[in-house]
């Protein structure tokens, strides 16, 4: 099969790949971008199936990633803890109160802020473009004044959606 319709994407010729494909889609009442990044100019049928399955499972992986993020927050040296603390260190109380309910005493402020993470982008690197050792990248951020912050909590996974690492990038 040469031409293939991946979920979210228009027809792609698997034997004449471009380096980069990108789409914007509705996801959980917001827009996210999904991109495919290729090193090679062709892929085989098993790779096509792996990409298809990964794309079909983005919602499942998002839910799974949030569990990874919550677990990472519990770690003293976790990237998530540093990421969340950044907001408390850099933002004024008034700015934080626009994001979370500071009067909520039932849930920690860290968890309240963590719950505000929004998925902005999913990137796939099926053949190791840019010498990546991971397969999927999920970029999360917190909206400030209705716009995503440029500070990203990034979950990197293998082709099955299993955690490779969590990083904080900007």
N, C-alpha and C positions, 0 to 999 in steps of 0.2 A: 504494500500500500504506500503510495507516494504522497498523496494529499490527505491530510487528516484534520478533522475538526476537534480541537481540544475544547473542553469546557471553558466557557468565557471568551474564547478566541475564535476568530474567523479561520477559514481553511489555511493550513500551513503545509508547505511542501517539505516533507521530511528529508528529501534528498538535495534541497537547495535552501538551507536554512539561512536566515539573517542572523546577525549576532544578537539582536534584541527585539523583543516583541513586548508591547505593553497595552493594557486595557484598564479602564476604570469601571468598577461595578458597584452596585448597591449591595451592602453587607450590613446586617443588623442596624438598619435605619441610618446608615452613613455611607459615604463613598470611600472605597479603598482602591488602590492600584495593584494590579497583579502583573508581574513581568517574568518573561522567560529569557534566560541569558545563555547563549551557546558559544562554545569555543570552536567546535567543529561545524562543517557545513552540511552534515547529514547525521541522522540517528537511525538506529535499528528498531525493529518492532517491539522488543522487550522494553526499550527505553521509552517508546511512545506510550505503551501501556502503563509504565510507572508514572509518567507525567500525568496521564489521564486520571489515574487513581488518586494521585496526590491532590490534583485540582478538585476532584469530586469530594475530597475530605477536608477542605479548608475549614469549614465550620467545626468539625470534630477536632481538628488540630488546634484551632483557636481555643477551644474549651480546655483541651489538654495542656496547652501552653500556659494558660492562666493558673492551672494547678502547679506547673513547674515554677512559675513566678512566685506564687504564694509560698511554696516550699523554700525557694531561694531567699525570700524575705526573712525567714526564720534563722537563716545562717548569719552569724556575726560578720563574716567577711563576704557576704553575698553582694553581687552587683545590684540586685533589686533594692537592698537596704540603702546602699549609697545613692542610688537613683532617687528613691523616695525622699531621703534626707536632704538631697540637693534642693528640692522644692521648699522644704521647711527652712532651710538656711538662706535661700536666695529671695524668696517671696515675702512680702509684707503680710501681716495677719489679715488685712483687708482683702488682699489678692487671693489668699488661701480660702477665705470665707466665701469667695465667689465660686470656688471649685467644690468645696465640701462643707457640710454642716458642722461647724466647730462646736455647736451646742449638743451634738449627739454624743452622749456618754456611754452608750451601749457598745460602741465599736471603736477601736483604736483609730486615731487620726491617720496612722500609716495605712491601715486597711481601707479606710474611707477613700484615701487618695489613690491607693492601688486599684480600687474598684472603678476609678475614673479613667483608667487606661483604655485607650481606643486603638484598635488595629488600624493602621494606615496603609500598610503595604505588605504584599507577599511577593518575594522574589524566589525564583527557582533557578538552580545552577546544575542542570542534569548531567553535564559532561565536564564539570570542574572549571568552568570559565573563571578567569582571574586566579587560578590555582587554589580554588576553594576546596576545603575538605568536607564541607557540609553540603546539603542538598537544597534545603529550604531556609528562607529567612523571613521572619515575621517582625515587622517594625511596629512598635507600640509607642504612643505618646499620650500626654495629657493635654487637653485643650485649655488654653488660657485666653480669656475674652473671645471664645468661639473659634479660635484658631489653634491648630496643633502646635505644640512647642517643638523647637528644633532639637530638644534633648530626647533621644530615643532609647527605649529599652528593647533590645533586640534578642529574639529567641531564634537560635540556629538549630536545625534538625537534620536528621538523615532522611532518606527517601520514604521511610515509614512513619515519619512524624515524631520519632523518638528524639529526645533532647541530646544535642551535641554540646551546646553552651549557651549561656545568657551573658550578653555584654551591654554596656552602656556606651552609646555613641552619640555624637552631635554633628 
